[in-house]
Amino acid sequence: SQQPFVEQEGPALDVLYLMEKQPLVFPCRVTHPNLTASLVKGQDAGSAPLAPGPEPFPKSDSPLLVVSSGCQLPPTDVLTSCSSSVPFDPGGWRTLAQALALALVLALALSLVLVLVQALVLNGDYSLDPDQRQIIWNSKRGFTIKSPTFFYISVFFCQTRVNNVTYKSRSYLVHRPVNNIRDVKLNVSEPVKALKGQRLVLNCTAIADLNSRANISWDYPGKNNPTSSTYKRLFKHPTHILFYNVLTIPKLQRSDRGLYKCSVSSGDKFKQRNISVTVLKDGMLAAEQCSRYRMDGNSLVIRDVAEEDAGKYTVLARIKEHGLTRNLTLTLVVN
Protein backbone atom coordinates (compact mmCIF):
# COMPACT_ATOMS: atom_id res chain seq x y z
CA SER A 1 0.00 0.00 0.00
CA GLN A 2 1.08 3.59 -0.55
CA GLN A 3 2.79 5.28 2.39
CA PRO A 4 0.83 8.35 3.55
CA PHE A 5 3.90 10.32 4.72
CA VAL A 6 6.27 11.86 2.19
CA GLU A 7 9.16 11.26 4.60
CA GLN A 8 8.65 7.79 6.01
CA GLU A 9 9.69 6.28 9.33
CA GLY A 10 13.40 5.47 9.58
CA PRO A 11 16.25 5.02 12.08
CA ALA A 12 17.69 8.52 11.57
CA LEU A 13 16.52 11.61 13.44
CA ASP A 14 15.97 14.98 11.81
CA VAL A 15 17.07 17.89 14.02
CA LEU A 16 14.69 20.84 14.38
CA TYR A 17 15.72 24.04 16.12
CA LEU A 18 13.50 25.76 18.67
CA MET A 19 14.13 29.48 18.22
CA GLU A 20 12.88 32.18 20.55
CA LYS A 21 9.67 33.92 19.40
CA GLN A 22 9.47 31.80 16.25
CA PRO A 23 7.01 29.02 15.30
CA LEU A 24 8.21 25.41 15.25
CA VAL A 25 7.44 23.34 12.14
CA PHE A 26 7.37 19.53 12.04
CA PRO A 27 7.59 18.86 8.26
CA CYS A 28 5.66 15.57 8.21
CA ARG A 29 3.84 16.17 4.92
CA VAL A 30 1.32 13.65 3.60
CA THR A 31 0.54 12.45 0.10
CA HIS A 32 -3.20 13.22 0.15
CA PRO A 33 -4.81 16.57 1.11
CA ASN A 34 -7.63 14.91 3.08
CA LEU A 35 -5.32 13.04 5.44
CA THR A 36 -4.95 14.27 9.01
CA ALA A 37 -2.35 13.25 11.56
CA SER A 38 -1.42 13.46 15.22
CA LEU A 39 1.82 14.82 16.63
CA VAL A 40 3.29 12.31 19.07
CA LYS A 41 5.89 12.96 21.74
CA GLY A 42 7.97 9.82 22.19
CA GLN A 43 8.23 8.18 25.62
CA ASP A 44 11.97 7.64 25.05
CA ALA A 45 12.56 11.36 24.78
CA GLY A 46 14.71 11.58 27.89
CA SER A 47 13.90 13.21 31.20
CA ALA A 48 11.37 15.72 29.86
CA PRO A 49 7.82 15.28 31.24
CA LEU A 50 5.13 13.78 29.04
CA ALA A 51 3.02 16.90 29.36
CA PRO A 52 3.61 20.47 30.51
CA GLY A 53 3.98 20.78 34.26
CA PRO A 54 5.60 18.69 36.99
CA GLU A 55 5.25 14.93 37.17
CA PRO A 56 2.45 13.86 39.56
CA PHE A 57 4.54 11.12 41.17
CA PRO A 58 8.20 10.04 41.39
CA LYS A 59 9.51 7.22 39.21
CA SER A 60 10.77 4.02 40.82
CA ASP A 61 11.66 0.52 39.66
CA SER A 62 9.54 -1.14 42.37
CA PRO A 63 7.45 1.46 44.21
CA LEU A 64 5.76 0.45 47.44
CA LEU A 65 3.24 2.49 49.38
CA VAL A 66 3.52 2.27 53.16
CA VAL A 67 0.59 3.59 55.14
CA SER A 68 0.86 4.54 58.79
CA SER A 69 -1.24 1.60 59.91
CA GLY A 70 1.51 -0.78 58.76
CA CYS A 71 -0.32 -2.04 55.66
CA GLN A 72 1.91 -2.31 52.55
CA LEU A 73 0.27 -2.06 49.14
CA PRO A 74 1.90 -2.75 45.76
CA PRO A 75 0.72 0.02 43.41
CA THR A 76 -0.56 -2.39 40.73
CA ASP A 77 -2.82 -4.38 43.07
CA VAL A 78 -6.49 -3.60 43.48
CA LEU A 79 -7.21 -2.79 47.10
CA THR A 80 -9.78 -5.26 48.44
CA SER A 81 -8.71 -5.83 52.01
CA CYS A 82 -5.86 -4.95 54.28
CA SER A 83 -5.02 -6.23 57.71
CA SER A 84 -3.65 -3.55 60.00
CA SER A 85 -1.13 -3.92 62.77
CA VAL A 86 -2.97 -1.34 64.87
CA PRO A 87 -4.31 -3.08 68.00
CA PHE A 88 -8.07 -3.32 68.30
CA ASP A 89 -10.34 -3.72 71.29
CA PRO A 90 -11.97 -7.19 71.18
CA GLY A 91 -15.20 -5.61 72.28
CA GLY A 92 -15.33 -3.13 69.37
CA TRP A 93 -13.87 0.24 68.45
CA ARG A 94 -12.67 2.16 71.45
CA THR A 95 -13.46 5.54 70.06
CA LEU A 96 -15.12 6.98 67.01
CA ALA A 97 -12.01 9.05 66.35
CA GLN A 98 -9.88 5.91 65.97
CA ALA A 99 -12.33 4.47 63.44
CA LEU A 100 -12.41 7.68 61.41
CA ALA A 101 -8.61 7.91 61.42
CA LEU A 102 -8.22 4.36 60.12
CA ALA A 103 -10.86 4.93 57.44
CA LEU A 104 -9.08 8.10 56.33
CA VAL A 105 -5.74 6.26 56.06
CA LEU A 106 -7.27 3.45 53.99
CA ALA A 107 -9.08 5.92 51.70
CA LEU A 108 -5.83 7.80 51.12
CA ALA A 109 -4.00 4.58 50.30
CA LEU A 110 -6.73 3.54 47.87
CA SER A 111 -6.64 6.90 46.07
CA LEU A 112 -2.86 6.71 45.68
CA VAL A 113 -3.10 3.19 44.28
CA LEU A 114 -5.70 4.30 41.75
CA VAL A 115 -3.48 7.21 40.66
CA LEU A 116 -0.55 4.87 40.12
CA VAL A 117 -2.65 2.34 38.22
CA GLN A 118 -3.98 5.09 35.96
CA ALA A 119 -0.45 6.37 35.35
CA LEU A 120 0.78 2.90 34.43
CA VAL A 121 -2.04 2.50 31.95
CA LEU A 122 -1.20 5.85 30.34
CA ASN A 123 2.55 5.23 30.39
CA GLY A 124 3.06 5.53 26.63
CA ASP A 125 3.54 8.10 23.90
CA TYR A 126 1.83 11.46 24.37
CA SER A 127 -0.33 12.44 21.40
CA LEU A 128 -1.23 16.00 20.37
CA ASP A 129 -4.13 16.65 18.01
CA PRO A 130 -4.36 19.86 15.95
CA ASP A 131 -6.66 22.57 17.27
CA GLN A 132 -5.87 24.94 14.33
CA ARG A 133 -5.03 27.69 16.85
CA GLN A 134 -1.85 26.73 18.70
CA ILE A 135 -1.24 23.41 16.91
CA ILE A 136 -1.92 23.86 13.19
CA TRP A 137 -2.06 20.99 10.70
CA ASN A 138 -1.43 21.44 6.99
CA SER A 139 -1.15 18.42 4.71
CA LYS A 140 1.42 20.19 2.51
CA ARG A 141 3.56 21.44 5.37
CA GLY A 142 2.99 19.31 8.46
CA PHE A 143 2.47 20.59 12.00
CA THR A 144 3.14 24.20 12.99
CA ILE A 145 3.40 25.10 16.68
CA LYS A 146 2.76 28.84 16.87
CA SER A 147 4.25 29.49 20.33
CA PRO A 148 6.42 26.50 21.29
CA THR A 149 7.51 26.04 24.92
CA PHE A 150 10.17 23.92 26.60
CA PHE A 151 7.69 21.02 26.43
CA TYR A 152 8.66 20.60 22.77
CA ILE A 153 12.36 20.03 23.49
CA SER A 154 12.15 16.28 22.92
CA VAL A 155 11.69 13.61 20.24
CA PHE A 156 8.48 13.78 18.17
CA PHE A 157 6.96 11.95 15.22
CA CYS A 158 3.71 12.23 13.28
CA GLN A 159 1.17 9.42 13.11
CA THR A 160 -1.93 8.66 11.05
CA ARG A 161 -4.25 5.74 10.30
CA VAL A 162 -5.28 4.60 6.82
CA ASN A 163 -7.58 1.58 6.40
CA ASN A 164 -7.04 0.64 10.07
CA VAL A 165 -3.26 0.62 9.57
CA THR A 166 -1.09 2.98 11.66
CA TYR A 167 1.72 4.81 9.87
CA LYS A 168 4.51 6.88 11.38
CA SER A 169 6.66 9.61 9.89
CA ARG A 170 10.36 9.91 10.54
CA SER A 171 11.30 11.18 14.01
CA TYR A 172 12.33 14.74 14.82
CA LEU A 173 14.67 15.81 17.61
CA VAL A 174 13.86 19.33 18.76
CA HIS A 175 16.95 21.20 19.93
CA ARG A 176 17.06 24.63 21.53
CA PRO A 177 20.32 26.34 20.52
CA VAL A 178 22.07 28.60 22.99
CA ASN A 179 23.90 31.69 21.71
CA ASN A 180 25.78 32.93 24.77
CA ILE A 181 29.50 33.61 24.17
CA ARG A 182 31.25 33.89 27.53
CA ASP A 183 34.66 35.02 26.35
CA VAL A 184 37.06 35.17 23.39
CA LYS A 185 40.82 34.87 23.88
CA LEU A 186 43.96 34.89 21.75
CA ASN A 187 47.11 32.93 22.56
CA VAL A 188 49.06 36.22 22.55
CA SER A 189 48.25 39.39 24.48
CA GLU A 190 51.01 41.70 23.17
CA PRO A 191 51.57 42.89 19.59
CA VAL A 192 53.55 40.26 17.71
CA LYS A 193 57.04 41.06 16.38
CA ALA A 194 58.26 38.28 14.11
CA LEU A 195 61.06 37.82 11.61
CA LYS A 196 60.57 37.58 7.89
CA GLY A 197 60.41 33.90 6.92
CA GLN A 198 59.35 32.77 10.39
CA ARG A 199 56.23 30.71 11.12
CA LEU A 200 53.28 32.51 12.71
CA VAL A 201 50.59 30.63 14.67
CA LEU A 202 47.63 32.47 16.20
CA ASN A 203 44.98 30.59 18.19
CA CYS A 204 41.56 32.14 18.80
CA THR A 205 39.50 30.45 21.53
CA ALA A 206 35.80 31.06 22.19
CA ILE A 207 34.21 29.93 25.46
CA ALA A 208 30.46 29.35 25.11
CA ASP A 209 27.58 27.78 27.01
CA LEU A 210 26.59 24.16 26.51
CA ASN A 211 24.49 23.54 23.37
CA SER A 212 26.04 26.61 21.74
CA ARG A 213 27.27 26.77 18.17
CA ALA A 214 29.97 29.37 17.58
CA ASN A 215 31.42 30.44 14.24
CA ILE A 216 35.04 31.74 14.33
CA SER A 217 36.61 33.55 11.39
CA TRP A 218 39.90 35.37 10.78
CA ASP A 219 40.46 38.61 8.87
CA TYR A 220 44.10 39.55 8.18
CA PRO A 221 46.26 41.23 5.50
CA GLY A 222 47.36 38.04 3.71
CA LYS A 223 43.97 36.31 3.79
CA ASN A 224 44.05 35.66 0.05
CA ASN A 225 47.50 34.09 0.27
CA PRO A 226 47.12 30.35 -0.46
CA THR A 227 50.01 29.45 1.87
CA SER A 228 48.06 30.43 5.02
CA SER A 229 45.65 27.93 6.58
CA THR A 230 43.15 27.59 9.42
CA TYR A 231 41.70 24.62 11.26
CA LYS A 232 38.94 24.36 13.82
CA ARG A 233 38.48 22.17 16.87
CA LEU A 234 35.84 21.74 19.56
CA PHE A 235 36.14 20.43 23.12
CA LYS A 236 33.22 19.79 25.45
CA HIS A 237 33.54 20.36 29.20
CA PRO A 238 30.92 19.64 31.87
CA THR A 239 30.00 23.32 32.15
CA HIS A 240 30.95 24.87 28.79
CA ILE A 241 32.29 24.32 25.26
CA LEU A 242 35.62 25.50 23.86
CA PHE A 243 35.81 26.42 20.18
CA TYR A 244 39.24 26.83 18.57
CA ASN A 245 40.29 28.35 15.26
CA VAL A 246 44.06 28.25 14.64
CA LEU A 247 45.60 30.43 11.93
CA THR A 248 49.00 29.35 10.55
CA ILE A 249 51.28 31.26 8.17
CA PRO A 250 54.33 29.07 7.36
CA LYS A 251 56.67 31.88 6.22
CA LEU A 252 55.94 35.49 7.04
CA GLN A 253 56.36 38.09 4.33
CA ARG A 254 56.37 41.85 4.57
CA SER A 255 52.84 41.82 3.14
CA ASP A 256 51.65 39.86 6.21
CA ARG A 257 52.18 42.76 8.60
CA GLY A 258 49.12 44.56 9.94
CA LEU A 259 46.05 43.95 12.08
CA TYR A 260 44.72 40.41 12.62
CA LYS A 261 41.05 40.15 13.66
CA CYS A 262 39.33 37.10 15.18
CA SER A 263 35.53 37.37 14.97
CA VAL A 264 33.16 35.05 16.87
CA SER A 265 29.42 34.91 16.20
CA SER A 266 26.65 32.79 17.70
CA GLY A 267 23.13 33.71 16.68
CA ASP A 268 22.79 37.44 17.36
CA LYS A 269 25.85 37.50 19.66
CA PHE A 270 29.20 38.80 18.38
CA LYS A 271 32.67 39.34 19.86
CA GLN A 272 36.03 40.23 18.35
CA ARG A 273 39.69 40.25 19.39
CA ASN A 274 42.52 42.02 17.51
CA ILE A 275 46.30 41.67 17.47
CA SER A 276 48.96 43.60 15.56
CA VAL A 277 51.73 41.73 13.72
CA THR A 278 55.02 43.39 12.74
CA VAL A 279 57.41 41.62 10.36
CA LEU A 280 61.07 42.53 10.96
CA LYS A 281 63.27 42.46 7.87
CA ASP A 282 66.80 42.02 9.26
CA GLY A 283 66.27 39.37 11.90
CA MET A 284 66.31 41.48 15.05
CA LEU A 285 65.39 44.83 16.48
CA ALA A 286 67.58 47.64 15.21
CA ALA A 287 68.98 48.46 18.67
CA GLU A 288 70.05 44.83 19.08
CA GLN A 289 71.61 44.49 15.63
CA CYS A 290 74.85 46.36 16.20
CA SER A 291 76.84 47.72 19.13
CA ARG A 292 76.82 51.11 17.42
CA TYR A 293 73.05 51.31 17.83
CA ARG A 294 71.41 52.42 21.06
CA MET A 295 68.01 53.68 22.15
CA ASP A 296 67.73 57.14 23.66
CA GLY A 297 64.15 57.50 24.83
CA ASN A 298 62.08 57.14 21.67
CA SER A 299 65.06 57.78 19.39
CA LEU A 300 67.47 55.38 17.72
CA VAL A 301 71.07 56.66 17.83
CA ILE A 302 73.59 55.23 15.33
CA ARG A 303 77.22 55.93 16.14
CA ASP A 304 79.75 56.18 13.30
CA VAL A 305 77.22 55.78 10.50
CA ALA A 306 78.47 53.53 7.70
CA GLU A 307 77.18 52.52 4.27
CA GLU A 308 75.85 49.23 5.68
CA ASP A 309 73.44 51.21 7.85
CA ALA A 310 71.55 52.47 4.82
CA GLY A 311 68.00 51.21 4.36
CA LYS A 312 64.48 51.56 5.72
CA TYR A 313 63.83 51.76 9.45
CA THR A 314 60.35 51.05 10.77
CA VAL A 315 59.13 52.52 14.05
CA LEU A 316 56.31 50.69 15.82
CA ALA A 317 54.28 53.19 17.85
CA ARG A 318 51.56 51.91 20.15
CA ILE A 319 49.30 52.90 23.04
CA LYS A 320 49.06 49.68 25.02
CA GLU A 321 46.05 50.47 27.20
CA HIS A 322 43.94 51.35 24.15
CA GLY A 323 45.35 48.70 21.83
CA LEU A 324 46.32 51.31 19.21
CA THR A 325 49.34 50.73 16.95
CA ARG A 326 50.94 52.47 13.97
CA ASN A 327 54.00 51.74 11.85
CA LEU A 328 56.20 54.63 10.67
CA THR A 329 58.89 53.88 8.07
CA LEU A 330 61.94 56.13 7.57
CA THR A 331 64.62 55.76 4.90
CA LEU A 332 68.30 56.31 5.78
CA VAL A 333 70.54 57.29 2.87
CA VAL A 334 74.33 57.22 3.42
CA ASN A 335 76.44 59.26 0.97
KOLDO-284243 format. One record per residue (C-alpha): x, y, z; residue in three letters. Coordinates in steps of 0.5 Angstrom, whole numbers, plus 500, padded with zeros to 3 digits. Example, Ala and Ser with C-alpha at 12.3 -4.5 7.8 and 13.67 -1.06 7.14 Angstrom:
+-----+-----+-----+------+
!   x !   y !   z ! type !
+-----+-----+-----+------+
! 525 ! 491 ! 516 !  ala !
! 527 ! 498 ! 514 !  ser !
+-----+-----+-----+------+
# end
This chain:
+-----+-----+-----+------+
!   x !   y !   z ! type !
+-----+-----+-----+------+
! 500 ! 500 ! 500 !  ser !
! 502 ! 507 ! 499 !  gln !
! 506 ! 511 ! 505 !  gln !
! 502 ! 517 ! 507 !  pro !
! 508 ! 521 ! 509 !  phe !
! 513 ! 524 ! 504 !  val !
! 518 ! 523 ! 509 !  glu !
! 517 ! 516 ! 512 !  gln !
! 519 ! 513 ! 519 !  glu !
! 527 ! 511 ! 519 !  gly !
! 532 ! 510 ! 524 !  pro !
! 535 ! 517 ! 523 !  ala !
! 533 ! 523 ! 527 !  leu !
! 532 ! 530 ! 524 !  asp !
! 534 ! 536 ! 528 !  val !
! 529 ! 542 ! 529 !  leu !
! 531 ! 548 ! 532 !  tyr !
! 527 ! 552 ! 537 !  leu !
! 528 ! 559 ! 536 !  met !
! 526 ! 564 ! 541 !  glu !
! 519 ! 568 ! 539 !  lys !
! 519 ! 564 ! 532 !  gln !
! 514 ! 558 ! 531 !  pro !
! 516 ! 551 ! 530 !  leu !
! 515 ! 547 ! 524 !  val !
! 515 ! 539 ! 524 !  phe !
! 515 ! 538 ! 517 !  pro !
! 511 ! 531 ! 516 !  cys !
! 508 ! 532 ! 510 !  arg !
! 503 ! 527 ! 507 !  val !
! 501 ! 525 ! 500 !  thr !
! 494 ! 526 ! 500 !  his !
! 490 ! 533 ! 502 !  pro !
! 485 ! 530 ! 506 !  asn !
! 489 ! 526 ! 511 !  leu !
! 490 ! 529 ! 518 !  thr !
! 495 ! 527 ! 523 !  ala !
! 497 ! 527 ! 530 !  ser !
! 504 ! 530 ! 533 !  leu !
! 507 ! 525 ! 538 !  val !
! 512 ! 526 ! 543 !  lys !
! 516 ! 520 ! 544 !  gly !
! 516 ! 516 ! 551 !  gln !
! 524 ! 515 ! 550 !  asp !
! 525 ! 523 ! 550 !  ala !
! 529 ! 523 ! 556 !  gly !
! 528 ! 526 ! 562 !  ser !
! 523 ! 531 ! 560 !  ala !
! 516 ! 531 ! 562 !  pro !
! 510 ! 528 ! 558 !  leu !
! 506 ! 534 ! 559 !  ala !
! 507 ! 541 ! 561 !  pro !
! 508 ! 542 ! 569 !  gly !
! 511 ! 537 ! 574 !  pro !
! 511 ! 530 ! 574 !  glu !
! 505 ! 528 ! 579 !  pro !
! 509 ! 522 ! 582 !  phe !
! 516 ! 520 ! 583 !  pro !
! 519 ! 514 ! 578 !  lys !
! 522 ! 508 ! 582 !  ser !
! 523 ! 501 ! 579 !  asp !
! 519 ! 498 ! 585 !  ser !
! 515 ! 503 ! 588 !  pro !
! 512 ! 501 ! 595 !  leu !
! 506 ! 505 ! 599 !  leu !
! 507 ! 505 ! 606 !  val !
! 501 ! 507 ! 610 !  val !
! 502 ! 509 ! 618 !  ser !
! 498 ! 503 ! 620 !  ser !
! 503 ! 498 ! 618 !  gly !
! 499 ! 496 ! 611 !  cys !
! 504 ! 495 ! 605 !  gln !
! 501 ! 496 ! 598 !  leu !
! 504 ! 494 ! 592 !  pro !
! 501 ! 500 ! 587 !  pro !
! 499 ! 495 ! 581 !  thr !
! 494 ! 491 ! 586 !  asp !
! 487 ! 493 ! 587 !  val !
! 486 ! 494 ! 594 !  leu !
! 480 ! 489 ! 597 !  thr !
! 483 ! 488 ! 604 !  ser !
! 488 ! 490 ! 609 !  cys !
! 490 ! 488 ! 615 !  ser !
! 493 ! 493 ! 620 !  ser !
! 498 ! 492 ! 626 !  ser !
! 494 ! 497 ! 630 !  val !
! 491 ! 494 ! 636 !  pro !
! 484 ! 493 ! 637 !  phe !
! 479 ! 493 ! 643 !  asp !
! 476 ! 486 ! 642 !  pro !
! 470 ! 489 ! 645 !  gly !
! 469 ! 494 ! 639 !  gly !
! 472 ! 500 ! 637 !  trp !
! 475 ! 504 ! 643 !  arg !
! 473 ! 511 ! 640 !  thr !
! 470 ! 514 ! 634 !  leu !
! 476 ! 518 ! 633 !  ala !
! 480 ! 512 ! 632 !  gln !
! 475 ! 509 ! 627 !  ala !
! 475 ! 515 ! 623 !  leu !
! 483 ! 516 ! 623 !  ala !
! 484 ! 509 ! 620 !  leu !
! 478 ! 510 ! 615 !  ala !
! 482 ! 516 ! 613 !  leu !
! 489 ! 513 ! 612 !  val !
! 485 ! 507 ! 608 !  leu !
! 482 ! 512 ! 603 !  ala !
! 488 ! 516 ! 602 !  leu !
! 492 ! 509 ! 601 !  ala !
! 487 ! 507 ! 596 !  leu !
! 487 ! 514 ! 592 !  ser !
! 494 ! 513 ! 591 !  leu !
! 494 ! 506 ! 589 !  val !
! 489 ! 509 ! 583 !  leu !
! 493 ! 514 ! 581 !  val !
! 499 ! 510 ! 580 !  leu !
! 495 ! 505 ! 576 !  val !
! 492 ! 510 ! 572 !  gln !
! 499 ! 513 ! 571 !  ala !
! 502 ! 506 ! 569 !  leu !
! 496 ! 505 ! 564 !  val !
! 498 ! 512 ! 561 !  leu !
! 505 ! 510 ! 561 !  asn !
! 506 ! 511 ! 553 !  gly !
! 507 ! 516 ! 548 !  asp !
! 504 ! 523 ! 549 !  tyr !
! 499 ! 525 ! 543 !  ser !
! 498 ! 532 ! 541 !  leu !
! 492 ! 533 ! 536 !  asp !
! 491 ! 540 ! 532 !  pro !
! 487 ! 545 ! 535 !  asp !
! 488 ! 550 ! 529 !  gln !
! 490 ! 555 ! 534 !  arg !
! 496 ! 553 ! 537 !  gln !
! 498 ! 547 ! 534 !  ile !
! 496 ! 548 ! 526 !  ile !
! 496 ! 542 ! 521 !  trp !
! 497 ! 543 ! 514 !  asn !
! 498 ! 537 ! 509 !  ser !
! 503 ! 540 ! 505 !  lys !
! 507 ! 543 ! 511 !  arg !
! 506 ! 539 ! 517 !  gly !
! 505 ! 541 ! 524 !  phe !
! 506 ! 548 ! 526 !  thr !
! 507 ! 550 ! 533 !  ile !
! 506 ! 558 ! 534 !  lys !
! 509 ! 559 ! 541 !  ser !
! 513 ! 553 ! 543 !  pro !
! 515 ! 552 ! 550 !  thr !
! 520 ! 548 ! 553 !  phe !
! 515 ! 542 ! 553 !  phe !
! 517 ! 541 ! 546 !  tyr !
! 525 ! 540 ! 547 !  ile !
! 524 ! 533 ! 546 !  ser !
! 523 ! 527 ! 540 !  val !
! 517 ! 528 ! 536 !  phe !
! 514 ! 524 ! 530 !  phe !
! 507 ! 524 ! 527 !  cys !
! 502 ! 519 ! 526 !  gln !
! 496 ! 517 ! 522 !  thr !
! 491 ! 511 ! 521 !  arg !
! 489 ! 509 ! 514 !  val !
! 485 ! 503 ! 513 !  asn !
! 486 ! 501 ! 520 !  asn !
! 493 ! 501 ! 519 !  val !
! 498 ! 506 ! 523 !  thr !
! 503 ! 510 ! 520 !  tyr !
! 509 ! 514 ! 523 !  lys !
! 513 ! 519 ! 520 !  ser !
! 521 ! 520 ! 521 !  arg !
! 523 ! 522 ! 528 !  ser !
! 525 ! 529 ! 530 !  tyr !
! 529 ! 532 ! 535 !  leu !
! 528 ! 539 ! 538 !  val !
! 534 ! 542 ! 540 !  his !
! 534 ! 549 ! 543 !  arg !
! 541 ! 553 ! 541 !  pro !
! 544 ! 557 ! 546 !  val !
! 548 ! 563 ! 543 !  asn !
! 552 ! 566 ! 550 !  asn !
! 559 ! 567 ! 548 !  ile !
! 562 ! 568 ! 555 !  arg !
! 569 ! 570 ! 553 !  asp !
! 574 ! 570 ! 547 !  val !
! 582 ! 570 ! 548 !  lys !
! 588 ! 570 ! 544 !  leu !
! 594 ! 566 ! 545 !  asn !
! 598 ! 572 ! 545 !  val !
! 597 ! 579 ! 549 !  ser !
! 602 ! 583 ! 546 !  glu !
! 603 ! 586 ! 539 !  pro !
! 607 ! 581 ! 535 !  val !
! 614 ! 582 ! 533 !  lys !
! 617 ! 577 ! 528 !  ala !
! 622 ! 576 ! 523 !  leu !
! 621 ! 575 ! 516 !  lys !
! 621 ! 568 ! 514 !  gly !
! 619 ! 566 ! 521 !  gln !
! 612 ! 561 ! 522 !  arg !
! 607 ! 565 ! 525 !  leu !
! 601 ! 561 ! 529 !  val !
! 595 ! 565 ! 532 !  leu !
! 590 ! 561 ! 536 !  asn !
! 583 ! 564 ! 538 !  cys !
! 579 ! 561 ! 543 !  thr !
! 572 ! 562 ! 544 !  ala !
! 568 ! 560 ! 551 !  ile !
! 561 ! 559 ! 550 !  ala !
! 555 ! 556 ! 554 !  asp !
! 553 ! 548 ! 553 !  leu !
! 549 ! 547 ! 547 !  asn !
! 552 ! 553 ! 543 !  ser !
! 555 ! 554 ! 536 !  arg !
! 560 ! 559 ! 535 !  ala !
! 563 ! 561 ! 528 !  asn !
! 570 ! 563 ! 529 !  ile !
! 573 ! 567 ! 523 !  ser !
! 580 ! 571 ! 522 !  trp !
! 581 ! 577 ! 518 !  asp !
! 588 ! 579 ! 516 !  tyr !
! 593 ! 582 ! 511 !  pro !
! 595 ! 576 ! 507 !  gly !
! 588 ! 573 ! 508 !  lys !
! 588 ! 571 ! 500 !  asn !
! 595 ! 568 ! 501 !  asn !
! 594 ! 561 ! 499 !  pro !
! 600 ! 559 ! 504 !  thr !
! 596 ! 561 ! 510 !  ser !
! 591 ! 556 ! 513 !  ser !
! 586 ! 555 ! 519 !  thr !
! 583 ! 549 ! 523 !  tyr !
! 578 ! 549 ! 528 !  lys !
! 577 ! 544 ! 534 !  arg !
! 572 ! 543 ! 539 !  leu !
! 572 ! 541 ! 546 !  phe !
! 566 ! 540 ! 551 !  lys !
! 567 ! 541 ! 558 !  his !
! 562 ! 539 ! 564 !  pro !
! 560 ! 547 ! 564 !  thr !
! 562 ! 550 ! 558 !  his !
! 565 ! 549 ! 551 !  ile !
! 571 ! 551 ! 548 !  leu !
! 572 ! 553 ! 540 !  phe !
! 578 ! 554 ! 537 !  tyr !
! 581 ! 557 ! 531 !  asn !
! 588 ! 556 ! 529 !  val !
! 591 ! 561 ! 524 !  leu !
! 598 ! 559 ! 521 !  thr !
! 603 ! 563 ! 516 !  ile !
! 609 ! 558 ! 515 !  pro !
! 613 ! 564 ! 512 !  lys !
! 612 ! 571 ! 514 !  leu !
! 613 ! 576 ! 509 !  gln !
! 613 ! 584 ! 509 !  arg !
! 606 ! 584 ! 506 !  ser !
! 603 ! 580 ! 512 !  asp !
! 604 ! 586 ! 517 !  arg !
! 598 ! 589 ! 520 !  gly !
! 592 ! 588 ! 524 !  leu !
! 589 ! 581 ! 525 !  tyr !
! 582 ! 580 ! 527 !  lys !
! 579 ! 574 ! 530 !  cys !
! 571 ! 575 ! 530 !  ser !
! 566 ! 570 ! 534 !  val !
! 559 ! 570 ! 532 !  ser !
! 553 ! 566 ! 535 !  ser !
! 546 ! 567 ! 533 !  gly !
! 546 ! 575 ! 535 !  asp !
! 552 ! 575 ! 539 !  lys !
! 558 ! 578 ! 537 !  phe !
! 565 ! 579 ! 540 !  lys !
! 572 ! 580 ! 537 !  gln !
! 579 ! 581 ! 539 !  arg !
! 585 ! 584 ! 535 !  asn !
! 593 ! 583 ! 535 !  ile !
! 598 ! 587 ! 531 !  ser !
! 603 ! 583 ! 527 !  val !
! 610 ! 587 ! 525 !  thr !
! 615 ! 583 ! 521 !  val !
! 622 ! 585 ! 522 !  leu !
! 627 ! 585 ! 516 !  lys !
! 634 ! 584 ! 519 !  asp !
! 633 ! 579 ! 524 !  gly !
! 633 ! 583 ! 530 !  met !
! 631 ! 590 ! 533 !  leu !
! 635 ! 595 ! 530 !  ala !
! 638 ! 597 ! 537 !  ala !
! 640 ! 590 ! 538 !  glu !
! 643 ! 589 ! 531 !  gln !
! 650 ! 593 ! 532 !  cys !
! 654 ! 595 ! 538 !  ser !
! 654 ! 602 ! 535 !  arg !
! 646 ! 603 ! 536 !  tyr !
! 643 ! 605 ! 542 !  arg !
! 636 ! 607 ! 544 !  met !
! 635 ! 614 ! 547 !  asp !
! 628 ! 615 ! 550 !  gly !
! 624 ! 614 ! 543 !  asn !
! 630 ! 616 ! 539 !  ser !
! 635 ! 611 ! 535 !  leu !
! 642 ! 613 ! 536 !  val !
! 647 ! 610 ! 531 !  ile !
! 654 ! 612 ! 532 !  arg !
! 660 ! 612 ! 527 !  asp !
! 654 ! 612 ! 521 !  val !
! 657 ! 607 ! 515 !  ala !
! 654 ! 605 ! 509 !  glu !
! 652 ! 598 ! 511 !  glu !
! 647 ! 602 ! 516 !  asp !
! 643 ! 605 ! 510 !  ala !
! 636 ! 602 ! 509 !  gly !
! 629 ! 603 ! 511 !  lys !
! 628 ! 604 ! 519 !  tyr !
! 621 ! 602 ! 522 !  thr !
! 618 ! 605 ! 528 !  val !
! 613 ! 601 ! 532 !  leu !
! 609 ! 606 ! 536 !  ala !
! 603 ! 604 ! 540 !  arg !
! 599 ! 606 ! 546 !  ile !
! 598 ! 599 ! 550 !  lys !
! 592 ! 601 ! 554 !  glu !
! 588 ! 603 ! 548 !  his !
! 591 ! 597 ! 544 !  gly !
! 593 ! 603 ! 538 !  leu !
! 599 ! 601 ! 534 !  thr !
! 602 ! 605 ! 528 !  arg !
! 608 ! 603 ! 524 !  asn !
! 612 ! 609 ! 521 !  leu !
! 618 ! 608 ! 516 !  thr !
! 624 ! 612 ! 515 !  leu !
! 629 ! 612 ! 510 !  thr !
! 637 ! 613 ! 512 !  leu !
! 641 ! 615 ! 506 !  val !
! 649 ! 614 ! 507 !  val !
! 653 ! 619 ! 502 !  asn !
+-----+-----+-----+------+
# end
